[in-house]
């Protein structure tokens, strides 16, 4: 059964209309107020009056992160933004937070450490309600950036040094929040050189598509199956369905992996992918009209 709701997974460092990350990302002339990812979240959530809850669980600086998003969403006209500072499993069972989750139009999972998300929410009523609403309610939206995006999938990378990711056992995986099947997500993909670790994750789970999200870049996912690239950078798809040779089961930990016939797709703004068909789509959804930018 396909979920009725939508996901927006972001690679991190999304343009918030501030100079806080100046020098860290390249926006490629993307107009934050016209085309930015946060504006897309506002639109998909239901417009300026939509009730959006920011969940800061993954972050070690939750109050700073919460204020940052409150300010960013305020700049694009959102009128009903709240923050849930859920710090532990006891908080995740708090009936006040559960009631707020049931009443909101969208949830935004902040960046930080994805293992905090899986270990805090796994098996809780909060996660059960989140998954249930996503599966049943067409207008419900779950967005996540960096760790918040990586935790969306059922199979989640939680650790892996990019410089050693070609060695068996260097990429650590566990169960994520289970919102998305047959996909493994990695973030800050180009900037932190994470091709190798996502490739190893796919080599060990070839039924899954690897989704590498660049900074200020993401995908909107409809029905758990239709992906559309959004933002200013690159989305990379790693497909292991047609792998031929693969030595990962036969070598000791610490040895280089050998994989034949991985497929790779590069997706820019408006490109898409149909997950169950593993099919690249040149233009998806609302991006049927070419994007126009001013050139000085």
Secondary structure per residue as TSV (DSSP state, phi and psi in degrees):
chain	resnum	aa	ss	phi	psi
A	1	X	-	360.0	125.2
A	2	X	-	-75.7	139.2
A	3	X	-	-67.2	148.1
A	4	X	S	-83.5	-28.7
A	5	X	S	-80.8	-173.3
A	6	X	E	-128.0	153.4
A	7	X	E	-121.0	146.9
A	8	X	E	-127.3	114.0
A	9	X	E	-106.0	127.4
A	10	X	E	-119.9	141.4
A	11	X	-	-77.7	-1.2
A	12	X	S	105.6	165.1
A	13	X	-	52.2	36.4
A	14	X	-	-65.5	146.0
A	15	X	-	-63.5	117.3
A	16	X	-	-105.3	11.4
A	17	X	S	73.3	23.9
A	18	X	S	-125.9	175.3
A	19	X	S	-102.5	11.5
A	20	X	T	-62.9	-30.8
A	21	X	T	-110.3	23.4
A	22	X	T	-58.4	131.3
A	23	X	T	90.1	-13.8
A	24	X	T	-93.8	-27.2
A	25	X	-	-133.4	157.9
A	26	X	-	-115.1	118.1
A	27	X	-	-88.5	-5.7
A	28	X	T	50.5	43.6
A	29	X	T	65.3	14.3
A	30	X	-	-67.8	126.5
A	31	X	-	-81.9	110.3
A	32	X	H	-56.0	-44.3
A	33	X	H	-77.0	-22.5
A	34	X	H	-97.3	-38.7
A	35	X	H	-127.2	-0.2
A	36	X	-	-62.8	157.1
A	37	X	H	-63.5	-40.4
A	38	X	H	-64.4	-34.7
A	39	X	H	-65.4	-36.3
A	40	X	H	-65.1	-38.3
A	41	X	H	-61.7	-44.8
A	42	X	H	-57.1	-45.9
A	43	X	H	-65.1	-46.2
A	44	X	H	-68.5	-27.4
A	45	X	H	-76.4	-18.8
A	46	X	T	126.6	9.1
A	47	X	S	101.2	-172.1
A	48	X	T	-58.8	-29.0
A	49	X	T	-92.5	0.5
A	50	X	-	-62.3	142.1
A	51	X	-	-89.6	113.2
A	52	X	E	-114.9	128.2
A	53	X	E	-106.7	123.0
A	54	X	E	-90.5	124.4
A	55	X	E	-107.0	116.2
A	56	X	-	-100.6	16.4
A	57	X	T	-54.9	-38.4
A	58	X	T	-71.5	-18.3
A	59	X	-	-91.7	149.0
A	60	X	S	-89.6	-8.3
A	61	X	S	-125.2	61.3
A	62	X	H	-61.0	-37.3
A	63	X	H	-72.3	-38.8
A	64	X	H	-64.6	-43.7
A	65	X	H	-63.3	-43.9
A	66	X	H	-60.4	-45.6
A	67	X	H	-63.7	-37.7
A	68	X	H	-60.3	-44.8
A	69	X	H	-72.8	-36.5
A	70	X	H	-57.2	-44.9
A	71	X	H	-66.3	-44.1
A	72	X	H	-64.3	-47.2
A	73	X	H	-67.0	-33.2
A	74	X	H	-62.5	-35.3
A	75	X	H	-66.2	-24.5
A	76	X	T	-104.1	20.4
A	77	X	T	87.0	13.4
A	78	X	-	-76.3	133.0
A	79	X	-	-107.7	-6.9
A	80	X	-	-140.1	68.3
A	81	X	E	-108.9	131.5
A	82	X	E	-132.9	161.5
A	83	X	E	-122.5	132.4
A	84	X	E	-105.6	109.2
A	85	X	-	-91.4	73.0
A	86	X	-	-86.6	112.7
A	87	X	-	-105.7	-15.6
A	88	X	S	-156.0	178.3
A	89	X	H	-68.5	-28.1
A	90	X	H	-65.0	-43.7
A	91	X	H	-59.5	-39.0
A	92	X	H	-66.6	-17.3
A	93	X	T	-99.3	1.9
A	94	X	-	-66.5	126.7
A	95	X	H	-64.6	-26.7
A	96	X	H	-65.9	-42.1
A	97	X	H	-67.6	-38.9
A	98	X	H	-62.1	-40.6
A	99	X	H	-65.0	-41.7
A	100	X	H	-64.3	-38.4
A	101	X	H	-62.2	-41.3
A	102	X	H	-67.9	-24.0
A	103	X	H	-99.0	-10.9
A	104	X	-	-86.2	165.8
A	105	X	S	-95.9	-24.6
A	106	X	E	-153.9	151.7
A	107	X	E	-122.1	135.9
A	108	X	E	-118.7	116.0
A	109	X	E	-90.9	122.0
A	110	X	-	-76.5	172.9
A	111	X	S	-80.5	177.9
A	112	X	S	141.9	-114.7
A	113	X	-	-124.2	115.8
A	114	X	H	-65.6	-24.1
A	115	X	H	-67.9	-28.0
A	116	X	H	-63.3	-37.4
A	117	X	H	-67.9	-48.9
A	118	X	H	-68.1	-38.6
A	119	X	H	-77.1	-26.8
A	120	X	H	-80.7	-42.0
A	121	X	H	-99.2	-17.7
A	122	X	T	-54.3	124.1
A	123	X	T	79.4	0.4
A	124	X	S	-87.1	162.7
A	125	X	H	-64.7	-30.9
A	126	X	H	-60.8	-48.8
A	127	X	H	-66.6	-39.9
A	128	X	H	-60.0	-42.0
A	129	X	H	-68.0	-41.1
A	130	X	H	-60.1	-48.7
A	131	X	H	-64.9	-42.0
A	132	X	H	-62.3	-45.3
A	133	X	H	-64.3	-42.0
A	134	X	H	-62.0	-39.7
A	135	X	H	-74.8	-30.9
A	136	X	H	-103.9	-25.4
A	137	X	-	-109.7	117.2
A	138	X	T	-61.9	-33.3
A	139	X	T	-90.2	-2.7
A	140	X	-	-82.1	137.6
A	141	X	E	-124.9	135.5
A	142	X	E	-118.9	120.1
A	143	X	E	-113.8	154.0
A	144	X	E	-155.9	144.4
A	145	X	E	-120.4	140.5
A	146	X	T	54.8	-114.5
A	147	X	H	-57.7	-36.1
A	148	X	H	-64.5	-29.3
A	149	X	H	-78.3	-44.7
A	150	X	H	-61.5	-32.3
A	151	X	T	-76.3	-11.2
A	152	X	T	-64.8	-32.4
A	153	X	B	-79.2	162.0
A	154	X	S	-72.1	-34.8
A	155	X	E	-108.0	123.1
A	156	X	E	-127.3	131.9
A	157	X	E	-76.1	130.2
A	158	X	E	-119.5	-9.0
A	159	X	E	-163.4	150.6
A	160	X	-	163.3	109.8
A	161	X	-	-70.0	123.8
A	162	X	G	-60.2	-32.6
A	163	X	G	-75.6	-14.3
A	164	X	G	-119.4	12.1
A	165	X	T	-70.6	-11.8
A	166	X	T	-81.4	-3.8
A	167	X	B	-100.4	134.4
A	168	X	T	-57.5	135.6
A	169	X	T	90.1	-7.0
A	170	X	-	-81.8	-14.6
A	171	X	S	-105.0	118.0
A	172	X	E	-99.9	134.0
A	173	X	E	-132.2	153.8
A	174	X	E	-151.4	-171.5
A	175	X	E	-83.0	135.0
A	176	X	-	-93.0	-154.0
A	177	X	-	-80.3	-14.0
A	178	X	-	80.2	21.5
A	179	X	S	-78.4	-23.3
A	180	X	B	-134.3	125.3
A	181	X	S	-96.1	153.9
A	182	X	S	60.9	26.5
A	183	X	E	-140.6	140.2
A	184	X	E	-119.4	128.5
A	185	X	E	-108.6	136.3
A	186	X	E	-126.5	151.8
A	187	X	-	-122.0	174.3
A	188	X	S	45.4	43.3
A	189	X	T	-66.0	-52.3
A	190	X	T	-75.2	-46.1
A	191	X	T	-59.7	-35.7
A	192	X	T	-104.5	11.7
A	193	X	T	57.8	53.4
A	194	X	-	-101.5	16.7
A	195	X	H	-58.6	-46.3
A	196	X	H	-60.8	-40.3
A	197	X	H	-74.4	-34.5
A	198	X	H	-70.4	-35.5
A	199	X	H	-62.5	-41.7
A	200	X	H	-66.6	-38.8
A	201	X	H	-60.2	-41.1
A	202	X	H	-71.2	-37.8
A	203	X	H	-61.7	-32.7
A	204	X	H	-86.2	-14.1
A	205	X	-	-137.4	66.0
A	206	X	T	-67.1	-10.1
A	207	X	T	-74.5	-14.4
A	208	X	S	-97.5	145.6
A	209	X	E	-87.1	136.6
A	210	X	E	-88.5	130.4
A	211	X	E	-119.1	103.5
A	212	X	E	-98.1	115.4
A	213	X	E	-104.5	121.4
A	214	X	-	-73.4	170.6
A	215	X	T	-72.3	148.7
A	216	X	T	52.5	35.5
A	217	X	E	-145.1	149.7
A	218	X	E	-164.2	-167.9
A	219	X	E	-135.9	143.3
A	220	X	E	-102.0	131.9
A	221	X	E	-119.3	118.1
A	222	X	E	-102.7	136.5
A	223	X	T	57.1	23.8
A	224	X	T	66.6	12.4
A	225	X	T	-140.9	-32.2
A	226	X	E	-103.8	111.5
A	227	X	E	-105.5	135.6
A	228	X	E	-127.1	127.7
A	229	X	E	-74.0	136.0
A	230	X	E	-133.9	161.7
A	231	X	E	98.6	-169.3
A	232	X	S	-99.8	-6.7
A	233	X	S	-122.3	-144.2
A	234	X	-	-109.9	136.5
A	235	X	E	-110.3	126.2
A	236	X	E	-110.7	131.4
A	237	X	E	-106.7	126.6
A	238	X	E	-112.8	119.1
A	239	X	E	-113.7	118.3
A	240	X	-	-103.9	11.1
A	241	X	T	-60.5	-34.0
A	242	X	T	-103.3	21.6
A	243	X	-	-55.6	136.5
A	244	X	-	-103.4	-86.4
A	245	X	-	-76.2	138.2
A	246	X	B	-156.0	113.3
A	247	X	-	-95.3	5.4
A	248	X	T	-64.9	-26.6
A	249	X	T	-81.2	-14.3
A	250	X	T	-109.7	-5.7
A	251	X	S	-108.6	154.1
A	252	X	-	-70.8	157.9
A	253	X	T	-56.1	143.5
A	254	X	T	92.5	-5.7
A	255	X	S	-96.5	152.3
A	256	X	B	-66.4	138.2
A	257	X	-	-82.1	155.7
A	258	X	-	-133.3	119.5
A	259	X	B	-135.5	132.4
A	260	X	-	-111.7	137.2
A	261	X	-	76.5	34.2
A	262	X	-	-68.9	139.6
A	263	X	E	-105.0	143.3
A	264	X	E	-130.8	133.9
A	265	X	E	-120.5	138.9
A	266	X	E	-103.1	127.4
A	267	X	E	-120.1	128.0
A	268	X	-	-105.5	177.6
A	269	X	T	-48.8	122.7
A	270	X	T	97.3	-21.7
A	271	X	-	-69.0	161.2
A	272	X	E	-147.1	179.3
A	273	X	E	-149.7	135.7
A	274	X	E	-96.4	112.3
A	275	X	T	-63.4	-51.2
A	276	X	T	-69.2	-20.0
A	277	X	T	-98.9	-8.6
A	278	X	T	50.9	47.0
A	279	X	E	-117.3	124.3
A	280	X	E	-72.7	137.5
A	281	X	E	-122.9	129.5
A	282	X	S	-66.0	-44.6
A	283	X	S	-134.7	132.8
A	284	X	-	-119.5	150.9
A	285	X	G	46.0	-124.0
A	286	X	G	-74.5	-4.4
A	287	X	G	-96.7	31.3
A	288	X	G	-75.0	-18.9
A	289	X	S	-98.0	131.6
A	290	X	-	-55.6	141.4
A	291	X	-	-76.3	129.2
A	292	X	-	-108.5	131.8
A	293	X	-	-127.2	150.0
A	294	X	-	-76.0	137.3
A	295	X	-	-115.7	123.9
A	296	X	-	-93.9	360.0
